[in-house]
Amino acid sequence: MSTPDVAVIGTGRVGLPLALAFADRGLNVLGIDSAPQILDAVRDGRMPFEEPGAPEVLERVTAAGTISWSDRVADAAAADHVVITLGTPSFSHIEIDLRDIRSVLDDLLPHLRPGQSLTLRSTIAPRTTAFVAGYVAKHRGFAIGDEIFVAHAPERIAAGKFFEEIVTLPCIVGGVGERSGEIVGELFSVFGAPIVQTTPEQAELAKIWTNILRYATFALPNLLMMDCEQYGANVFEVIDLINRDYPRGGMKLPGFTAGTCLRKDFAFSEERSTAPGMLLAASRVNESVPLFLVEGAKRRLGELAGRKVAVLGLAFKSATDDERDSLSHKLVRLLERELADVAIHDPWVTTPNQSLEQALDDAHAVIVATNHPEFCTGETLAAIGERAAPNALIVDPWNCWNVGQVFGYATELAALRAG
Ligand SMILES: NC(=O)c1ccc[n+]([C@@H]2O[C@H](COP(=O)([O-])OP(=O)(O)OC[C@H]3O[C@@H](n4cnc5c(N)ncnc54)[C@H](O)[C@@H]3O)[C@@H](O)[C@H]2O)c1
């Protein structure tokens, strides 16, 4: 391949689809990752994880010769544009963990040359773009926005929707100095979606508050679900009362709210919050849903020790193989601490698990932890009725079968669904 136009560093769930999409627009792309399993897979023509549409694009750009791969960050130096899509976890100190970004910057620094752009696509705490620009200026003496272009262009696409949303979602670009926004905006304009220019801090805030909005929005029905249990009320009926024909806003439905982005991004805002605590409270609510379900099951069944509990779903959300920061794992740990016999079924994930039939056989309780589409069918409900212990408890915070019971019994749910 000729000299790359773009180097994408960190070809994980965000970086790999992005690298493929650039290559599919005819740009010469170099995908860089330190993980051998990622590079082995793509060099072999396989996607290392689920992303609808990606296998076809991988095949196409491989055949067209517009993509190549490397495990050396220094190779990015050959590209005019460097896009960083590395992971940005948070420390348990309410602080962004910038170690991957700093390590890659240190590898890149000696090779940077005038005219190059450096885009931070990862989710970052406010002022990280200014830090990166300052770091490059401090160590190499470049004028940012004039000789080297640094910008934040946050990824706001949801996993599983990349190829649909890259061409439609407005692309926010916050450039440092005179021309960074323009140069990086031009790069991302190949996708045809609107480019929205702003400051780096506003781009950073817009991204993390996009996620905070979702995280806090889901904390409300989750808290309501717990309150309803206290009052013997049905959360789905209360939500219907709130929403029905009401023109201002709408309460979402309860469920497990986590995943690698939602669970951590609010911490980036809390780093310097002038009203600390509010978002931590939202986090406490979402994080306590698994315990609420376990305690609710115990209230109805008695002790769980030695009783079989089937957990349906390990992925952090519906229709994905991504298990990172999934609350299902927390649920499983809590059930194990009750000495329950836990059986798990999830057809999406790569972690070994049992078949639906094996998981359900003689289960005293079935908990829908992930609302995968195949769980929310009449067949799955019928399979529970047939295979689980007589009148097993079914725990479904998602209202998967549209019968409106967080805690219900197999026969009751089947009758409600039939009715
Ligand atoms: N996953 C999502 O749906 C999503 C959505 C929006 C934003 N984000 C944000 O995008 C960023 C990336 O998230 P992700 O889910 O793609 O993470 P990821 O862990 O899937 O990808 C990061 C990749 O970087 C690689 N890497 C780590 N250190 C490296 C190094 N020194 N050199 C080269 N490669 C290195 C890892 O091997 C990994 O493949 C994060 O900031 C995340 O918050 C993620």
The ligand as an SDF file (V2000), in Angstrom:
LIG
                    3D

 44 48  0  0  0  0  0  0  0  0999 V2000
  -17.4690    0.9330   22.4570 N   0  0  0  0  0  0  0  0  0  0  0  0
  -18.3120    1.9240   22.2200 C   0  0  0  0  0  0  0  0  0  0  0  0
  -19.4720    1.6820   21.8820 O   0  0  0  0  0  0  0  0  0  0  0  0
  -17.8820    3.3690   22.3340 C   0  0  0  0  0  0  0  0  0  0  0  0
  -18.7430    4.3480   21.8560 C   0  0  0  0  0  0  0  0  0  0  0  0
  -18.3530    5.6720   21.9150 C   0  0  0  0  0  0  0  0  0  0  0  0
  -17.1290    6.0130   22.4690 C   0  0  0  0  0  0  0  0  0  0  0  0
  -16.2960    5.0420   22.9560 N   0  0  0  0  0  0  0  0  0  0  0  0
  -14.9970    5.4570   23.4640 C   0  0  0  0  0  0  0  0  0  0  0  0
  -14.0350    5.1300   22.4590 O   0  0  0  0  0  0  0  0  0  0  0  0
  -12.7980    4.7500   23.0680 C   0  0  0  0  0  0  0  0  0  0  0  0
  -12.4090    3.3560   22.6130 C   0  0  0  0  0  0  0  0  0  0  0  0
  -13.3680    2.4420   23.0770 O   0  0  0  0  0  0  0  0  0  0  0  0
  -13.4250    0.9540   22.5350 P   0  0  0  0  0  0  0  0  0  0  0  0
  -14.6870    0.3660   23.0440 O   0  0  0  0  0  0  0  0  0  0  0  0
  -13.1550    0.9210   21.0730 O   0  0  0  0  0  0  0  0  0  0  0  0
  -12.1740    0.3200   23.2950 O   0  0  0  0  0  0  0  0  0  0  0  0
  -11.4100   -1.0010   22.9040 P   0  0  0  0  0  0  0  0  0  0  0  0
  -10.7510   -1.4770   24.1560 O   0  0  0  0  0  0  0  0  0  0  0  0
  -12.3170   -1.9420   22.1640 O   0  0  0  0  0  0  0  0  0  0  0  0
  -10.3040   -0.5060   21.8810 O   0  0  0  0  0  0  0  0  0  0  0  0
   -9.0850    0.0540   22.2350 C   0  0  0  0  0  0  0  0  0  0  0  0
   -7.9890   -0.6470   21.4440 C   0  0  0  0  0  0  0  0  0  0  0  0
   -6.7500    0.0050   21.7080 O   0  0  0  0  0  0  0  0  0  0  0  0
   -5.7420   -0.9800   21.7050 C   0  0  0  0  0  0  0  0  0  0  0  0
   -4.5650   -0.4520   22.3920 N   0  0  0  0  0  0  0  0  0  0  0  0
   -4.3870   -0.2440   23.7290 C   0  0  0  0  0  0  0  0  0  0  0  0
   -3.1550    0.2660   23.9560 N   0  0  0  0  0  0  0  0  0  0  0  0
   -2.5570    0.3720   22.7220 C   0  0  0  0  0  0  0  0  0  0  0  0
   -1.2850    0.8290   22.3050 C   0  0  0  0  0  0  0  0  0  0  0  0
   -0.3710    1.2670   23.1660 N   0  0  0  0  0  0  0  0  0  0  0  0
   -1.0120    0.8050   20.9820 N   0  0  0  0  0  0  0  0  0  0  0  0
   -1.9270    0.3610   20.0970 C   0  0  0  0  0  0  0  0  0  0  0  0
   -3.1400   -0.0850   20.4300 N   0  0  0  0  0  0  0  0  0  0  0  0
   -3.4540   -0.0700   21.7430 C   0  0  0  0  0  0  0  0  0  0  0  0
   -6.3850   -2.1630   22.4050 C   0  0  0  0  0  0  0  0  0  0  0  0
   -5.7280   -3.3750   22.0950 O   0  0  0  0  0  0  0  0  0  0  0  0
   -7.8090   -2.1090   21.8550 C   0  0  0  0  0  0  0  0  0  0  0  0
   -7.9770   -2.9400   20.7200 O   0  0  0  0  0  0  0  0  0  0  0  0
  -13.0130    4.8970   24.5720 C   0  0  0  0  0  0  0  0  0  0  0  0
  -12.6190    6.1670   24.9620 O   0  0  0  0  0  0  0  0  0  0  0  0
  -14.5160    4.7430   24.7210 C   0  0  0  0  0  0  0  0  0  0  0  0
  -14.9860    5.3750   25.8820 O   0  0  0  0  0  0  0  0  0  0  0  0
  -16.6460    3.7330   22.8680 C   0  0  0  0  0  0  0  0  0  0  0  0
  1  2  1  0
  2  3  2  0
  2  4  1  0
  4  5  1  0
  4 44  2  0
  5  6  2  0
  6  7  1  0
  7  8  2  0
  8  9  1  0
  8 44  1  0
  9 10  1  0
  9 42  1  0
 10 11  1  0
 11 12  1  0
 11 40  1  0
 12 13  1  0
 13 14  1  0
 14 15  2  0
 14 16  1  0
 14 17  1  0
 17 18  1  0
 18 19  2  0
 18 20  1  0
 18 21  1  0
 21 22  1  0
 22 23  1  0
 23 24  1  0
 23 38  1  0
 24 25  1  0
 25 26  1  0
 25 36  1  0
 26 27  1  0
 26 35  1  0
 27 28  2  0
 28 29  1  0
 29 30  1  0
 29 35  2  0
 30 31  1  0
 30 32  2  0
 32 33  1  0
 33 34  2  0
 34 35  1  0
 36 37  1  0
 36 38  1  0
 38 39  1  0
 40 41  1  0
 40 42  1  0
 42 43  1  0
M  CHG  2   8   1  16  -1
M  END
$$$$
